[in-house]
Amino acid sequence: MQERYLRNLGPLTEEECLRLQKGRVFLAGCGGLGGYLLEYLVRAGVGRITVCDGDVFAPSNLNRQLLADETSLGRPKAEAARRRAALVNPEVAVEACPVFLTADNAPGLVAGHDLALDALDSPAARRVLAGACRQAGIPLVHGAIQGWYAQAAVIAPDSGVMERLYPEELPAQPDPGSLAPIAGLCAAVQAGEAIKLLCGRASALAGRLLCMDLLEQDYQLLPF
């Protein structure tokens, strides 16, 4: 066991740590949720991560996005994610895809991974990602934030849950903004479930939606 992973022992077994190092994760989005998700998974020692985001950093990202700083403004988020991962844990293989997910490219990008992480901010893109996970037959760890609110779930490939959470007829909602603590908390929940799945453990959020209100500190676990 390498020294960098010694403090993983206890919460995880040595066998589970080795399973993490063989894991393959697709991370859709490198913004508010995505930056924290990358940080948690790279430090845990997930072996291969594909990061996908066609956006670049803007000053409005600085309040909550871990990968955003004054030197990264105007630069691709996916490339910033790859550079950050190399600084934290060069043993993790990170592939940067600086493109937006579409119905055409998503199946090819998602194929070959063990699970996908939803760090997107568009209902349409979330449905596209869910469709690609359905084709690949892999679970999708969903997360979303808005204002003081966050939600997370683990979505089975054939469940159709994403389409129920974000139906096409859902009207566009104004973005009230969000804070770094909300992004960090939601990503922590997602990363915890992803680590368990990669280790072969059951997910506590399989078939359930965790709703988190950080303003009132109210947490509810709802069945789909």
C-alpha positions in Angstrom: 0.0 0.0 0.0 1.4 3.4 -1.0 1.8 6.0 1.7 -0.5 8.4 0.0 -3.4 6.0 0.5 -2.6 4.8 4.0 -5.3 7.1 5.6 -7.9 5.5 3.3 -7.5 2.3 5.4 -10.1 1.9 8.1 -13.0 3.4 6.1 -11.8 1.2 3.2 -10.0 -2.1 3.1 -6.8 -2.6 1.2 -8.7 -4.7 -1.3 -11.2 -1.8 -1.8 -8.3 0.7 -2.3 -6.9 -1.5 -5.0 -10.4 -1.7 -6.6 -10.5 2.1 -6.6 -7.2 2.2 -8.5 -8.8 0.1 -11.2 -12.0 2.2 -11.4 -13.0 4.2 -14.4 -15.2 7.2 -13.9 -16.8 9.7 -16.3 -17.2 13.2 -14.8 -19.7 15.4 -16.7 -19.0 19.0 -15.8 -16.0 20.7 -14.3 -17.7 23.7 -12.6 -19.1 24.0 -9.1 -19.8 20.4 -8.4 -17.2 19.0 -10.8 -14.2 20.7 -9.3 -15.0 19.3 -5.8 -15.9 15.8 -7.2 -12.5 15.7 -9.1 -10.7 16.7 -5.9 -12.3 14.0 -3.8 -11.9 11.2 -6.3 -8.3 12.0 -7.2 -7.3 12.1 -3.5 -9.1 8.8 -3.0 -7.1 7.2 -5.8 -9.7 6.4 -8.5 -7.5 5.1 -11.3 -9.0 6.7 -14.4 -11.2 9.8 -14.8 -12.5 11.3 -17.9 -13.5 15.0 -17.4 -15.9 16.5 -19.9 -16.8 20.2 -20.1 -16.8 22.5 -23.1 -17.0 25.7 -21.0 -14.3 28.2 -20.0 -13.9 30.0 -16.7 -15.5 33.4 -16.1 -15.2 35.8 -13.1 -18.7 34.7 -11.9 -17.3 31.2 -11.3 -14.8 32.4 -8.6 -17.3 32.4 -5.7 -17.8 28.6 -5.7 -15.8 26.7 -8.3 -12.7 25.0 -6.9 -10.8 25.0 -10.2 -11.5 28.7 -10.9 -8.8 31.2 -10.0 -7.5 34.4 -11.4 -5.0 32.6 -13.7 -7.6 30.2 -15.2 -10.1 32.9 -16.3 -10.9 32.4 -20.0 -9.3 28.9 -20.0 -11.1 25.6 -20.7 -12.5 24.0 -17.5 -11.6 20.4 -18.6 -8.0 21.3 -19.1 -7.9 23.0 -15.7 -9.3 19.8 -14.2 -6.6 17.7 -15.8 -3.8 20.0 -14.5 -5.2 20.1 -11.0 -5.4 16.3 -10.9 -1.8 16.0 -12.0 -0.7 18.3 -9.1 -2.7 16.3 -6.5 -2.1 12.7 -7.7 -0.1 12.1 -10.9 -0.9 8.4 -10.6 -4.5 9.0 -11.6 -4.9 9.0 -15.4 -7.2 12.0 -16.3 -8.4 12.5 -19.9 -9.7 16.0 -20.6 -12.6 16.3 -23.2 -13.2 20.1 -23.7 -16.6 19.5 -25.4 -20.2 19.9 -24.4 -22.2 16.6 -24.1 -24.6 16.1 -27.0 -26.9 13.2 -28.0 -24.3 12.4 -30.7 -21.1 12.3 -28.7 -22.3 11.2 -25.3 -22.6 7.4 -25.9 -19.0 7.2 -27.2 -17.6 9.4 -24.4 -19.4 7.5 -21.6 -18.7 3.9 -23.0 -16.0 2.0 -21.2 -16.5 3.6 -17.7 -17.8 2.0 -14.5 -20.0 4.8 -13.6 -20.8 8.5 -14.4 -21.0 11.6 -12.2 -23.5 14.3 -13.0 -22.1 17.7 -12.3 -24.1 19.5 -15.0 -26.3 22.5 -14.9 -28.8 21.9 -17.7 -31.8 19.6 -17.6 -31.3 18.8 -21.3 -27.7 17.8 -20.7 -28.7 15.7 -17.7 -31.2 13.7 -19.9 -28.5 13.2 -22.5 -26.1 11.9 -19.9 -28.7 9.6 -18.4 -29.4 8.2 -21.9 -25.7 7.5 -22.5 -25.5 5.7 -19.1 -28.5 3.7 -20.1 -26.8 2.6 -23.3 -23.6 1.8 -21.4 -25.4 0.0 -18.6 -23.7 1.9 -15.9 -25.1 3.8 -12.8 -25.3 7.6 -12.8 -24.5 9.5 -9.6 -26.7 12.6 -9.8 -26.2 15.9 -8.0 -27.7 19.4 -8.4 -27.5 22.6 -6.5 -29.6 25.8 -6.5 -29.5 28.6 -3.9 -29.1 26.9 -0.5 -30.5 23.6 -1.8 -28.8 20.5 -3.0 -30.0 17.0 -4.1 -28.2 13.8 -4.8 -29.2 10.3 -6.0 -27.9 7.1 -7.6 -29.8 6.3 -10.7 -29.8 2.8 -12.2 -29.4 2.6 -16.0 -33.0 1.6 -16.9 -34.9 3.4 -14.1 -35.9 6.5 -16.1 -35.5 8.6 -12.9 -33.7 11.5 -14.6 -36.5 11.9 -17.1 -39.0 12.1 -14.1 -36.8 14.6 -12.2 -36.2 16.7 -15.3 -39.1 16.2 -17.8 -38.8 18.0 -21.2 -41.9 20.1 -20.4 -40.3 21.5 -17.3 -40.2 25.3 -17.7 -36.9 27.1 -17.5 -36.1 28.4 -14.0 -34.1 31.5 -13.1 -30.7 30.7 -11.6 -30.6 32.1 -8.0 -26.9 31.4 -7.7 -25.2 29.1 -5.2 -22.3 29.1 -2.7 -19.2 27.1 -2.4 -20.4 25.2 0.7 -23.5 23.9 -1.1 -21.3 22.7 -4.0 -18.8 21.1 -1.7 -21.5 19.3 0.4 -23.4 17.9 -2.6 -20.1 16.8 -4.3 -19.1 15.1 -1.0 -22.3 13.1 -1.0 -21.9 12.1 -4.6 -18.2 11.2 -4.2 -19.0 9.0 -1.2 -21.6 7.1 -3.2 -19.3 6.8 -6.2 -16.5 5.4 -4.0 -18.8 2.8 -2.5 -20.0 1.7 -5.9 -16.5 1.4 -7.2 -15.6 -0.7 -4.2 -18.5 -3.0 -4.8 -20.6 -1.8 -1.9 -24.3 -1.0 -2.0 -25.3 2.6 -2.4 -27.5 4.1 0.3 -29.0 6.4 -2.4 -29.9 3.8 -4.9 -33.6 4.5 -5.7 -33.7 7.4 -3.3 -33.3 11.2 -3.5 -31.4 13.0 -0.8 -32.7 16.6 -0.5 -30.5 19.0 1.5 -31.6 22.5 2.6 -28.5 24.1 4.1 -30.3 27.3 5.1 -32.6 25.4 7.5 -30.4 22.4 7.9 -33.2 20.2 6.8 -32.4 16.8 5.2 -35.0 14.4 3.6 -34.5 11.0 2.0 -37.3 10.4 -0.5 -38.1 7.2 -2.5 -38.4 7.6 -6.3 
